[in-house]
Amino acid sequence: MRSDCPNRRPTRRAALALGLAAAALAGPARAEEARSIRIGIIGAGHIGGTIGGLWVKAGHAVMFSSRHPEELRGLVESLGANARAGTPAEAIRFGEAVLIAVPYGAYPQLSRDYAESLKGRVVIDAGNATEARDGAVYAEVKANGIGATSAKYWPGAHLVRAFSAANYRVFATNANRPAPRMAIPIAGDDAGALDTVKRLVSDAGFDPVVVGPIRDADRFAMGSPGFGHDLPAPELRAKLGLDR
């Protein structure tokens, strides 16, 4: 068919560009809506509930998930229309980005169940391994590093480690604090995924600090000198030796 045929349908990319342009012309509120990101969260405990709630308040649509989504009714009702509940499989289908916020010992089974579905998606990995809770997986992390271990369990995903370097209470207390904001270290191999996560870190009320590729997540892993800080970006960069 000729390119000047009046009945030719626009490509998906062209249609998206036209939609964004129309949203911008329609005014700031509509443009802000067009920039929202659908986020699925696997694990609606302390980290998932805290970070997901910050994203909802920033205008993103968030699906919290559980094997028993009816148990999340109180959480989603408290957050309003942008929050919803579903199963992990539904959250993965829903999300343009997916936050994994479950105990690290669950990763082997979670990987068997959902790694295939997560291929090609932006996956934000917030899990940490502890010896008392996670057993053999903790030994694997100690031997190979947290970045390499997570990459093993989420092959083919655009993996970024983020929201893993502090307790959830630190995030809840410091989100959207007056300048200078708290910095969040992140690490990943895919530039586009890093850009997405940088934006989501900022929208949650923090300043992102890119540490390096996924293997460099070990620099802010639990037990490392880079873990557990509520520092502004310049001080965190200095703590991690990023300006040397």
N, C-alpha and C positions, 0 to 999 in steps of 0.2 A: 504494500500500500504506500502511496506517495506521502512524503512528509507534510505536504500542505493540504492533505485531505481534511475537510472540516469535521468529519466524524471520528477522527482519530482520538483515542482516549489518552490523557496525559500520563506520563510515567509516574510511578509512586513517588519518586524523589521530587519531580516537578510539582505534583499535587501537594506534597508536604510543604514545599517552599511557598506555593500560592496560599496555602492555609495559614502559614506563619505570617506572611505579609498581610493577609486580610485581618488576622488577629491584631497585629500591630496598628493597623489603620483604625481598628474599631475602638482603640483606647487602651490605657495602661492596665485596667483590670482584665480585659480579654487577653492582652499579650502575656500577662503574668500567668493566666490559666494555661495558655499554650505552652509555657515553659515547664509546667509541672511534669514530674516523672512518676510513673507507677512503680511502686516498690513492694516486693514480697518479702516477708520476714519469716524465716524458719526458726521457731523458738520465740515465744512471747513472754519470757521471764524478765529478769531484771534488766539485762542489756537490751534485748529486743523491745521490751515495753518502753524503756526510757528513750532510746534513740528513735524508735518508730514514732513515739509521741511527739518528739521534737520535729520530725519530718512532717507529720500531719499539721502541726501548728504553722509550719512554713509553707503550707499549701499543696503538699504532695499527697497523692492518693496511696494509701498504705493498706496492704492486706496482711494482718497478723495470722499466724497459722498454728494449729495444734491438731493432733489426732482426734481431739474432741473440741471442735471449734465452738460448740455451744458454751463451753466454759469461758470463752473470751468475751461474752456478751457485755459484761460490765465494763471491760476495758474499752471496747469500741464505742459503746454508748457514751462513755465519759469524754471521748475525743471528738465526737461529732461526725458529720457526714462524710468526711474524707477517709475515715477509718472503716474497715470491714474485717470480717473473720472468715477463715476457710481452712481447708486441709493443707498440708505442705505441698501436695501436687497442684492444688488450685493456686497457691501463692506463687509457685514457680511459673505457672502459665500466665498469671496476672502481671508479674513484675518485669519491667524493663531492666531493673537491677534487683538483686536478691541478697538480703543480709542473712548470714548464717550465724545464729546466736544460741547455740546449744552446748551442753558440756562436751568437751573434746572427745571423751570416751565414746560418744555416740557417732563419731565420724565414720568409722568403718561400715556400720549398718546403713547410715544415712547415705553414704557414697554408693553402696550397692543399690539402694532404692532410687536415688535421684541424680547420680552423677551424669547419666546419659541426658536427662532433661535439662541439665544446667550447662551443657556444652554450648559455647558461643554466647553465653550470657555474662553480664557483669555480675560477679559474685564478690560480695564484701564479707570477708572472713574475720569475725571478731572473737573466735574461740581461743581459749588457753588450756593447756594441759597441766593438771596437778597430779602429783604422785599418788596421793591418798585416794583420789576419786577415779583416775583414768588408767591406772595400771599399765598394761602393756603398751598402750598408745603413748603414755608419758615416756616410757623407755625409748620408743621410736623417735619422739621429738628430741630427747636428750642426745640421741645418737646422730640424728640427721639434720636437726634444726626445725623450727616451727614453719618457716617458709617452704622448705622442700617437702615437709610432711603434708602440709595443706595442699600443695600443688599435686602431690600424689593422689590425694583423695578427690580432687576436683579437676581431673584431666580434661583439657579442652575448654574449660571455663576461662573467662577473662578475669583472673583472680587478683584481688587487691586486699591486703591485710590492713584493716583500719578499725578504730574503736576497740582495740585489743590491749592498749597500753596503760589502762587504769581501771579501777573499780567503777561500777556503774554510778555509785554515789558521787564520785568526782565529776562525772559527766553531768549528772542532774544538778549539782551545785554550781557548776561553772558555765553551763550553756548560756550564751548570749549575755555574758557579763560585760560590764563597761570595758572599753579599751584600756590596756591591751588584752585581746581575747586569749583564751587558752588555746594552745596549739595541739593538733592531733597528728602524730606521725603515721604515714601511710607508705606502703611499698607494693609494687606490682610491675609486671613486665610489659603490659599493653598500654600504650600511650593514651588511646581513647578511653579505656576503662579508668585510668588514673584521672583523666579530665572529669569524667562523670563523678567519681568519688570525691575529688577535690570540691566540686560544686555541692555535693550532698553534705560533706563535712562543713562547708561554709554555711549552708542553709540550716544545719542543725545548731549553729551558733558558735562555731569554732574556726580556727585558722588551720588549713591543711599544711603539712610539711612533708614533701616527698623525700623519702630517705634513699630510695634507690629501687632496684629490681626486687623481685619477691624474696630472693635469698637474703636480702638486707633486712627483712623483717626480724631476723634474729637480733638485730641491734636494739630493738625495743620490745623484745619478748619478755614474758614474765621471768623475773630473776636476773635480768640483765640491768646494766646501769641506766639504760634508757627507759625503764618501766616505772610507772607510777608517779609521773610529774604533772603538775598543772601550770606549766610555764608558758609564757608568751613565745611566739615563734623564734625571735632572735636567740633567746636563752635556750630553747630546746635544740635549735640547730647547733649551738655551741656545745651543749651537753652531749650531742650525738657526733660531734666532730665533723659536721658537714661543711664548715667554712674553712677548713684547713687546706 
